[in-house]
C-alpha cells in the first residue's frame, strides 16, 4: 500500500503530457483500473490517469509545469487506484 499525492489526467490531458516526452525524460501517466477508485468521492476515476504530483517540484520536469499546475492533486492509495498485476505462473 502506497499513499501519495497524484495528479489526475483525462485522456486528452494524458496525450498532451506525453507529447512533451523526449528520449531522456518521460511522463507516463498510469491508467486507473480499479472500480474501488470511484468510491473516493472524486467522481468516476476509472479510465482516467495519474502521475505522482512530485513532478511539479522536479526541475527536470519543468516543461510539464504549466499544464500540470492546474490539474487536481489528490492524496490517494495506489491499492485503491490500481488492480494488482496478475501473477505469472
C-alpha positions in Angstrom: 0.0 0.0 0.0 1.4 3.3 -1.1 -0.3 6.6 -0.4 0.9 9.6 -2.3 -0.2 12.8 -4.0 -1.3 12.2 -7.6 -2.2 14.5 -10.5 -5.3 13.3 -12.2 -5.5 13.4 -16.1 -8.3 12.7 -18.5 -7.3 11.1 -21.8 -6.7 14.4 -23.7 -4.5 15.7 -20.9 -2.6 12.5 -20.8 -1.9 12.7 -24.6 -0.8 16.4 -24.2 1.6 15.4 -21.4 3.0 12.5 -23.4 3.5 14.8 -26.4 6.1 16.7 -24.4 8.2 13.5 -23.7 11.6 13.1 -25.2 14.1 10.3 -25.3 15.5 11.2 -21.8 12.6 12.5 -19.7 9.2 10.9 -19.9 5.8 11.4 -18.2 3.8 8.2 -18.5 0.5 8.6 -16.6 -0.9 5.3 -15.4 -4.5 4.4 -16.0 -6.8 3.9 -13.0 -8.3 0.5 -13.4 -9.8 -0.4 -10.0 -13.5 0.3 -9.6 -12.9 1.0 -5.9 -11.4 4.3 -7.0 -14.9 5.5 -8.0 -15.7 5.4 -4.2 -13.1 8.0 -3.3 -15.5 10.9 -3.7 -13.8 12.3 -6.8 -16.4 11.1 -9.3 -15.7 8.4 -11.8 -11.9 7.8 -11.8 -11.7 4.5 -13.7 -10.4 5.3 -17.1 -8.6 8.4 -16.0 -4.8 8.6 -15.5 -2.5 9.6 -12.7 1.1 10.6 -12.2 2.9 11.5 -9.0 2.4 15.1 -8.1 6.1 15.3 -7.1 6.9 16.1 -10.8 5.7 19.7 -10.1 8.7 20.2 -7.8 11.3 18.5 -10.0 13.3 20.8 -12.2 13.8 18.0 -14.8 10.1 18.1 -15.4 9.7 21.9 -15.8 8.3 21.7 -19.3 5.2 20.0 -17.8 4.8 22.6 -15.0 2.4 24.9 -16.8 0.0 22.2 -18.0 0.1 20.2 -14.8 -0.1 23.1 -12.3 -3.9 23.4 -12.9 -4.6 19.6 -12.6 -6.3 18.3 -9.4 -3.9 17.0 -6.8 -5.3 14.2 -4.6 -3.7 12.0 -2.0 -4.8 8.5 -2.7 -3.8 4.9 -2.0 -2.3 3.1 -5.1 -4.0 -0.1 -3.9 -7.4 1.6 -4.5 -6.4 3.0 -7.8 -4.8 0.0 -9.5 -5.7 -3.7 -9.6 -2.8 -5.9 -8.8 -0.9 -7.2 -11.8 -1.7 -10.9 -12.5 1.0 -13.2 -11.1 3.0 -15.1 -13.6 2.8 -18.9 -13.2 
